[in-house]
Amino acid sequence: MTAALKVIPTESELFISSNGKKLYTVNVYNTDDVLTQGKWSQCQKDVRIIVCNEETVLVHGNWYTSPALPYQSMSISFNLTGEFPEMASRLIKGGLKGLSEEYEGVTIQWTEAQVSYI
C-alpha cells in the first residue's frame, strides 16, 4: 500500500479559494448632483441593504466622497463566499439595476477583479 501525500494549504490559499479569487466593487454616483440630500441618503441605505445583507458577502470596506467635493459617490468592496457566488452576483446586480431605475440620475458601476497577493 502506498501512502498519500497530504497537502495542507496556507491561510492565504484558503482565503483565495474560499472567495473565488474575485474582488467585487460597486460604485454609486449621484450623477450631476441630481438627487437631493435626503434621496441620496436613502439611495445609499438601499445600496447597502442590497449588497451587505446577502449572506455570502464578505465586505472589506464602504467609502464615501468627502462632503466638501461638488459631487457625491460611494463604493463598497467585497468578496462573495459560498458554493454559488455567480448566483449571489446575479441577485445583487438585479437589485442594483432596480435601484438605478428607481433613483433617476444615479449611476451604478459593477467591477469584478482577479485578486493577486504581493
C-alpha positions as CSV (number, residue, x, y, z in Angstrom):
1,M,0.0,0.0,0.0
2,T,1.3,3.5,-0.8
3,A,1.0,6.5,1.4
4,A,-0.8,9.5,0.1
5,L,0.8,12.9,0.3
6,K,-1.4,15.4,2.1
7,V,-1.1,19.0,1.0
8,I,-2.1,21.5,3.7
9,P,-2.9,24.9,2.2
10,T,-1.6,28.1,3.7
11,E,-4.0,30.6,5.3
12,S,-3.8,32.9,2.2
13,E,-4.5,29.9,-0.1
14,L,-7.6,29.1,1.9
15,F,-8.7,32.7,1.7
16,I,-8.2,32.9,-2.0
17,S,-10.0,29.6,-2.8
18,S,-12.9,30.4,-0.4
19,N,-13.5,33.7,-2.2
20,G,-13.3,32.5,-5.8
21,K,-10.3,34.7,-6.4
22,K,-12.5,37.7,-7.2
23,L,-12.9,41.1,-5.6
24,Y,-16.1,42.9,-6.4
25,T,-16.7,46.7,-6.1
26,V,-19.9,48.6,-6.5
27,N,-19.6,52.3,-7.2
28,V,-22.6,54.6,-7.0
29,Y,-22.6,58.2,-8.2
30,N,-25.1,60.9,-7.7
31,T,-24.7,62.0,-11.3
32,D,-24.7,65.7,-11.8
33,D,-25.9,66.1,-8.2
34,V,-29.4,65.2,-9.3
35,L,-30.7,63.7,-6.1
36,T,-31.5,65.8,-3.1
37,Q,-29.5,65.0,0.1
38,G,-32.5,63.1,1.5
39,K,-32.9,61.0,-1.6
40,W,-29.1,60.4,-1.9
41,S,-29.0,59.3,1.7
42,Q,-31.9,56.8,1.1
43,C,-30.2,55.6,-2.1
44,Q,-27.0,54.8,-0.1
45,K,-29.0,52.9,2.5
46,D,-30.8,50.9,-0.2
47,V,-27.5,50.0,-1.9
48,R,-26.0,48.8,1.4
49,I,-29.2,46.7,2.1
50,I,-28.9,45.0,-1.3
51,V,-25.1,44.4,-1.2
52,C,-24.4,43.9,2.5
53,N,-27.4,41.8,3.5
54,E,-26.6,38.9,1.1
55,E,-25.4,36.0,3.3
56,T,-22.5,35.2,1.0
57,V,-21.0,38.7,1.1
58,L,-17.8,39.5,3.0
59,V,-17.5,43.3,3.0
60,H,-14.0,44.8,3.0
61,G,-14.9,48.4,3.1
62,N,-17.5,51.1,2.4
63,W,-16.2,54.5,1.2
64,Y,-17.7,57.9,0.5
65,T,-16.5,61.0,-1.2
66,S,-15.7,64.0,1.0
67,P,-18.6,66.2,1.8
68,A,-16.5,69.2,0.6
69,L,-16.5,67.9,-3.0
70,P,-19.0,69.1,-5.6
71,Y,-20.1,65.5,-6.4
72,Q,-21.2,62.6,-4.4
73,S,-20.3,58.9,-4.6
74,M,-19.9,55.8,-2.6
75,S,-18.1,52.4,-3.0
76,I,-18.4,49.0,-1.4
77,S,-15.7,46.4,-1.9
78,F,-16.4,42.8,-1.1
79,N,-15.9,39.1,-1.8
80,L,-18.6,36.5,-2.4
81,T,-18.3,33.3,-0.5
82,G,-20.2,30.1,-0.5
83,E,-20.9,27.5,-3.2
84,F,-22.7,29.7,-5.7
85,P,-21.0,33.1,-6.0
86,E,-22.4,33.6,-9.5
87,M,-26.0,33.3,-8.2
88,A,-25.3,35.8,-5.4
89,S,-23.7,38.1,-8.0
90,R,-26.8,37.9,-10.2
91,L,-29.1,38.7,-7.3
92,I,-27.1,41.7,-6.2
93,K,-26.8,43.0,-9.8
94,G,-30.6,42.6,-10.2
95,G,-31.3,44.6,-7.1
96,L,-28.9,47.3,-8.1
97,K,-30.4,47.5,-11.6
98,G,-33.8,48.1,-9.9
99,L,-32.3,50.9,-7.8
100,S,-30.8,52.6,-10.9
101,E,-34.3,52.7,-12.3
102,E,-35.9,53.9,-9.1
103,Y,-33.3,56.7,-8.5
104,E,-33.1,58.6,-11.8
105,G,-29.8,60.3,-12.1
106,V,-27.8,57.7,-10.2
107,T,-25.0,55.8,-12.0
108,I,-24.1,52.4,-10.7
109,Q,-20.9,50.5,-11.7
110,W,-20.0,46.9,-11.0
111,T,-16.4,45.7,-11.1
112,E,-15.0,42.2,-10.8
113,A,-11.3,41.9,-10.4
114,Q,-8.9,38.9,-10.1
115,V,-7.1,39.1,-6.8
116,S,-3.4,38.6,-6.6
117,Y,-1.4,38.9,-3.4
118,I,2.0,40.6,-3.3
